[in-house]
Amino acid sequence: MTDTAWIDAALTSARPQAVGALLRYFRDLDTAEEAFQNACLRALKSWPQNGPPRDAAAWLIMVGRNVAIDDIRRNKKQQPLPEDDRAISDLDDAEDEIAERLDGSHYRDDILRLLFICCHKDLPATQQIALALRIVSGLGVKQIARAFLVSEAAMEQRITRAKARVAGAKVPFDTPGAAERSERLASVAAMIYLIFNEGYSASGDTAEIRSPLCEEAVRLARLLLRLFQSEPEIMGLTALLLLQHARAAARFDADGQVILLEDQDRSLWNQKLIAEGLALIDKAMRHRRSGPYQVQAAIAALHARAETPDDTDWKQIDLLYGALEIMQPSPVVTLNRAVAVSKVTGAEAALEMIEPLAPRLSNYFHYFGVRGAFLMQLGRNDEARVAFDRAIALANTTAEAAHIRMHIDRLMRDSQPRNAKAGK
């Protein structure tokens, strides 16, 4: 670790709490973010000489607040000062008695509010993710733009538009009641799940630059879990991300192509992450308040516990997907369940299960990929080829097309002996 690496780590760890508190204080994202950045600059000058403060977040909140208020006064803006503007300007000893007496009761709601604002319902998913990565995680615009494969100018504009929408939405800053807190928590969990999926869905030459999104989603999930330690669905979300991310080293070959789960080298799976994830899902299920994230994590856990593909408990996975269909009815969930059914009962039963989904999944490339796989297993190769061609035509990215192409190549290879014999 370099001489200043501990400072970077401390600033990253303290950021959500500090920015959340500054946002509550100034009620403006730009002001809160600028105040935090100014505090970080002071920390880079002060901490190497004086050592780390006893409470990095409290230090940053006090310094950021003081600098921002001084700037407001100096610029003589017609902007009302916060009610509590004492302890202004003496920044040489920001970790004074006031900093030590900072009210910690707001800590949880500050961070939840900050995360909730970033995933406000008025924002499209792409803006939610970009705003959270910039404001909560502190990733640079260049890094976020690179992960999303857009220009810095486009990403800067996306974040600016998101901030403007948030400002116009007039999100309440009062401490939320139990019902509203639960609603916010669900929205934040969904946003973290989206961040993870953005990284997890990468392939080929985008995998390396987008994988940090998975790591950041795991970090945010762990943060949320520390705040809401008794919430089984947050345990489930965290477990799901950990168990999925544990397979990262085995998911791509040397050329950057996706390796299917059943073909992965399981010795490359991260056993430390798997152990953490398994412990969390076991703990969550003991609460007996099941939810969609817990069910998905339980499915991932069955894959993680299987030493070989043949050891996978597909019957239990089928039952879990059945439970998920009841909790969260979706044609995509049914499509995933059909894969388990094909392993337990066979491709014919699975194909029969997905046929009614065709009208609702007519533009979903995975539907045609799965349908083609079932048809191929049944020896209906001509129909399978039509389904595969449709899947590739619907692919949104080259990575998705390559993924389907990989299925085609695999199935064609597996079917060659049978076809060769039939042709004699």
CORSUL-V976505 format. One record per residue. N is the residue number from 1. RES is the residue in three letters. PSI is psi in radians with two decimals (999 if undefined). D_LAST is the distance of its C-alpha to the last C-alpha in whole Angstrom. Layout:
N:RES:PSI:D_LAST  N:RES:PSI:D_LAST
This chain:
1:MET:2.32:66  2:THR:3.01:69  3:ASP:-0.54:72  4:THR:0.02:71  5:ALA:-0.61:68  6:TRP:-0.53:70  7:ILE:-0.80:72  8:ASP:-0.75:68  9:ALA:-0.73:67  10:ALA:-0.72:70  11:LEU:-0.72:70  12:THR:-0.75:66  13:SER:-0.68:67  14:ALA:-0.27:70  15:ARG:-0.93:69  16:PRO:-0.77:68  17:GLN:-0.77:71  18:ALA:-0.84:73  19:VAL:-0.67:72  20:GLY:-0.76:72  21:ALA:-0.72:76  22:LEU:-0.58:77  23:LEU:-0.72:75  24:ARG:-0.62:77  25:TYR:-0.81:80  26:PHE:-0.30:79  27:ARG:0.64:77  28:ASP:2.19:75  29:LEU:-0.80:72  30:ASP:-0.76:73  31:THR:-0.76:76  32:ALA:-0.75:75  33:GLU:-0.75:72  34:GLU:-0.68:75  35:ALA:-0.73:77  36:PHE:-0.74:74  37:GLN:-0.71:74  38:ASN:-0.68:77  39:ALA:-0.66:78  40:CYS:-0.70:75  41:LEU:-0.72:77  42:ARG:-0.68:80  43:ALA:-0.70:78  44:LEU:-0.47:76  45:LYS:-0.69:80  46:SER:-0.79:82  47:TRP:-0.67:79  48:PRO:-0.52:79  49:GLN:-0.74:83  50:ASN:-0.14:83  51:GLY:2.94:80  52:PRO:2.51:78  53:PRO:2.84:80  54:ARG:-0.57:80  55:ASP:1.73:78  56:ALA:-0.73:76  57:ALA:-0.77:75  58:ALA:-0.73:79  59:TRP:-0.83:80  60:LEU:-0.65:78  61:ILE:-0.82:79  62:MET:-0.83:82  63:VAL:-0.80:82  64:GLY:-0.71:80  65:ARG:-0.78:82  66:ASN:-0.77:85  67:VAL:-0.73:84  68:ALA:-0.73:82  69:ILE:-0.71:86  70:ASP:-0.71:88  71:ASP:-0.71:85  72:ILE:-0.78:86  73:ARG:-0.74:90  74:ARG:-0.68:90  75:ASN:-0.12:88  76:LYS:0.75:91  77:LYS:2.59:88  78:GLN:1.12:89  79:GLN:2.19:86  80:PRO:2.41:88  81:LEU:2.68:88  82:PRO:2.70:86  83:GLU:-0.73:89  84:ASP:1.64:89  85:ASP:0.48:89  86:ARG:2.99:91  87:ALA:0.81:91  88:ILE:2.43:90  89:SER:-0.46:90  90:ASP:1.47:91  91:LEU:-0.05:87  92:ASP:-0.43:88  93:ASP:1.11:88  94:ALA:-0.46:86  95:GLU:1.03:85  96:ASP:-2.86:88  97:GLU:-0.62:89  98:ILE:-0.76:88  99:ALA:-0.67:84  100:GLU:-0.43:85  101:ARG:0.21:86  102:LEU:2.32:83  103:ASP:1.95:82  104:GLY:-0.09:79  105:SER:-0.36:78  106:HIS:-0.18:77  107:TYR:-0.93:74  108:ARG:-0.81:71  109:ASP:-0.52:72  110:ASP:-0.85:72  111:ILE:-0.72:69  112:LEU:-0.74:67  113:ARG:-0.76:69  114:LEU:-0.83:68  115:LEU:-0.70:64  116:PHE:-0.71:65  117:ILE:-0.67:66  118:CYS:-0.46:63  119:CYS:0.63:61  120:HIS:2.51:63  121:LYS:-0.36:62  122:ASP:-0.19:63  123:LEU:2.35:61  124:PRO:2.79:57  125:ALA:-0.69:55  126:THR:-0.64:54  127:GLN:-0.63:58  128:GLN:-0.87:59  129:ILE:-0.81:56  130:ALA:-0.75:58  131:LEU:-0.74:62  132:ALA:-0.73:61  133:LEU:-0.59:60  134:ARG:-0.86:63  135:ILE:-0.85:65  136:VAL:-0.80:64  137:SER:-0.40:62  138:GLY:0.30:64  139:LEU:2.53:61  140:GLY:2.71:62  141:VAL:-0.67:61  142:LYS:-0.76:59  143:GLN:-0.72:57  144:ILE:-0.76:56  145:ALA:-0.72:56  146:ARG:-0.69:53  147:ALA:-0.58:51  148:PHE:0.06:51  149:LEU:0.71:50  150:VAL:2.95:53  151:SER:2.78:56  152:GLU:-0.69:59  153:ALA:-0.70:61  154:ALA:-0.71:59  155:MET:-0.71:59  156:GLU:-0.73:63  157:GLN:-0.69:63  158:ARG:-0.76:61  159:ILE:-0.69:63  160:THR:-0.75:66  161:ARG:-0.69:65  162:ALA:-0.77:64  163:LYS:-0.70:67  164:ALA:-0.71:69  165:ARG:-0.72:67  166:VAL:-0.76:68  167:ALA:-0.66:72  168:GLY:-0.29:72  169:ALA:-0.32:70  170:LYS:1.01:74  171:VAL:2.27:72  172:PRO:2.47:75  173:PHE:0.06:76  174:ASP:2.70:77  175:THR:2.17:76  176:PRO:2.58:73  177:GLY:3.13:74  178:ALA:-0.76:71  179:ALA:-0.78:69  180:GLU:-0.65:69  181:ARG:-0.71:68  182:SER:-0.70:65  183:GLU:-0.75:64  184:ARG:-0.71:64  185:LEU:-0.72:63  186:ALA:-0.70:60  187:SER:-0.74:60  188:VAL:-0.73:60  189:ALA:-0.73:57  190:ALA:-0.69:55  191:MET:-0.72:56  192:ILE:-0.68:55  193:TYR:-0.69:52  194:LEU:-0.73:51  195:ILE:-0.78:52  196:PHE:-0.78:50  197:ASN:-0.56:47  198:GLU:-0.70:48  199:GLY:-0.67:47  200:TYR:-0.50:44  201:SER:-0.04:42  202:ALA:2.76:43  203:SER:2.91:40  204:GLY:-2.31:39  205:ASP:-0.07:42  206:THR:-0.22:44  207:ALA:-0.79:44  208:GLU:-0.68:47  209:ILE:-0.28:49  210:ARG:-0.23:49  211:SER:-0.54:48  212:PRO:-0.41:52  213:LEU:-0.66:52  214:CYS:-0.79:50  215:GLU:-0.68:53  216:GLU:-0.67:56  217:ALA:-0.71:55  218:VAL:-0.74:55  219:ARG:-0.76:58  220:LEU:-0.65:59  221:ALA:-0.73:58  222:ARG:-0.67:60  223:LEU:-0.81:63  224:LEU:-0.65:62  225:LEU:-0.63:62  226:ARG:-0.56:65  227:LEU:-0.58:67  228:PHE:1.22:65  229:GLN:-0.35:65  230:SER:0.15:65  231:GLU:1.89:62  232:PRO:-0.55:59  233:GLU:-0.55:57  234:ILE:-0.62:58  235:MET:-0.77:57  236:GLY:-0.77:54  237:LEU:-0.85:53  238:THR:-0.75:54  239:ALA:-0.75:52  240:LEU:-0.82:49  241:LEU:-0.71:50  242:LEU:-0.79:50  243:LEU:-0.62:47  244:GLN:-0.78:45  245:HIS:-0.41:47  246:ALA:-0.39:46  247:ARG:0.08:43  248:ALA:-0.77:44  249:ALA:-0.28:43  250:ALA:0.00:40  251:ARG:-0.27:38  252:PHE:2.56:38  253:ASP:-3.04:36  254:ALA:-0.41:38  255:ASP:0.06:36  256:GLY:0.16:38  257:GLN:2.58:35  258:VAL:2.37:35  259:ILE:2.15:33  260:LEU:2.67:32  261:LEU:-0.78:35  262:GLU:-0.26:32  263:ASP:-0.03:31  264:GLN:2.59:35  265:ASP:1.79:37  266:ARG:-0.24:39  267:SER:-0.29:42  268:LEU:-0.17:42  269:TRP:2.46:44  270:ASN:1.79:47  271:GLN:-0.48:49  272:LYS:-0.78:52  273:LEU:-0.67:51  274:ILE:-0.78:49  275:ALA:-0.73:52  276:GLU:-0.76:54  277:GLY:-0.74:52  278:LEU:-0.70:51  279:ALA:-0.68:55  280:LEU:-0.77:56  281:ILE:-0.61:53  282:ASP:-0.72:54  283:LYS:-0.74:58  284:ALA:-0.75:57  285:MET:-0.38:56  286:ARG:-0.34:59  287:HIS:-0.30:61  288:ARG:0.67:59  289:ARG:1.29:59  290:SER:2.63:55  291:GLY:3.00:54  292:PRO:-0.71:51  293:TYR:-0.67:51  294:GLN:-0.69:52  295:VAL:-0.77:49  296:GLN:-0.67:46  297:ALA:-0.65:48  298:ALA:-0.64:47  299:ILE:-0.81:43  300:ALA:-0.61:44  301:ALA:-0.64:45  302:LEU:-0.68:43  303:HIS:-0.72:40  304:ALA:-0.58:43  305:ARG:-0.27:44  306:ALA:2.06:40  307:GLU:-0.52:40  308:THR:2.82:36  309:PRO:-0.63:33  310:ASP:-0.34:33  311:ASP:-0.09:36  312:THR:2.30:37  313:ASP:1.41:39  314:TRP:-0.53:37  315:LYS:-0.77:38  316:GLN:-0.64:42  317:ILE:-0.70:40  318:ASP:-0.78:39  319:LEU:-0.69:43  320:LEU:-0.73:44  321:TYR:-0.58:43  322:GLY:-0.72:44  323:ALA:-0.69:47  324:LEU:-0.60:47  325:GLU:-0.62:46  326:ILE:-0.74:49  327:MET:-0.70:51  328:GLN:1.20:49  329:PRO:2.23:47  330:SER:2.42:45  331:PRO:-0.48:41  332:VAL:-0.68:41  333:VAL:-0.75:42  334:THR:-0.66:39  335:LEU:-0.76:36  336:ASN:-0.67:37  337:ARG:-0.62:38  338:ALA:-0.57:34  339:VAL:-0.75:33  340:ALA:-0.71:34  341:VAL:-0.67:33  342:SER:-0.56:30  343:LYS:-0.56:30  344:VAL:-0.85:32  345:THR:-0.52:31  346:GLY:2.87:28  347:ALA:-0.54:26  348:GLU:-0.80:27  349:ALA:-0.66:30  350:ALA:-0.72:31  351:LEU:-0.71:29  352:GLU:-0.60:32  353:MET:-0.64:34  354:ILE:-0.24:34  355:GLU:-0.74:33  356:PRO:-0.23:37  357:LEU:-0.22:38  358:ALA:-0.81:36  359:PRO:-0.67:39  360:ARG:-0.36:41  361:LEU:0.50:39  362:SER:-0.32:38  363:ASN:0.36:39  364:TYR:1.95:38  365:PHE:-0.55:35  366:HIS:-0.57:34  367:TYR:-0.81:34  368:PHE:-0.51:31  369:GLY:-0.79:29  370:VAL:-0.73:30  371:ARG:-0.73:28  372:GLY:-0.67:25  373:ALA:-0.76:25  374:PHE:-0.75:25  375:LEU:-0.68:22  376:MET:-0.71:20  377:GLN:-0.48:20  378:LEU:0.03:20  379:GLY:0.20:17  380:ARG:1.19:18  381:ASN:-0.65:17  382:ASP:-0.77:19  383:GLU:-0.63:22  384:ALA:-0.73:22  385:ARG:-0.70:22  386:VAL:-0.75:25  387:ALA:-0.74:27  388:PHE:-0.71:26  389:ASP:-0.69:27  390:ARG:-0.69:30  391:ALA:-0.82:31  392:ILE:-0.65:31  393:ALA:-0.49:34  394:LEU:-0.12:36  395:ALA:2.33:36  396:ASN:-0.40:40  397:THR:2.88:40  398:THR:-0.52:37  399:ALA:-0.75:37  400:GLU:-0.74:36  401:ALA:-0.72:33  402:ALA:-0.63:32  403:HIS:-0.80:32  404:ILE:-0.70:30  405:ARG:-0.63:28  406:MET:-0.71:28  407:HIS:-0.77:26  408:ILE:-0.85:23  409:ASP:-0.73:22  410:ARG:-0.82:23  411:LEU:-0.64:21  412:MET:-0.69:18  413:ARG:-0.75:18  414:ASP:-0.49:18  415:SER:-0.13:15  416:GLN:-0.82:13  417:PRO:-0.75:11  418:ARG:-0.76:10  419:ASN:-0.72:9  420:ALA:-0.73:7  421:LYS:-0.68:6  422:ALA:-0.49:6  423:GLY:-0.18:4  424:LYS:999:0
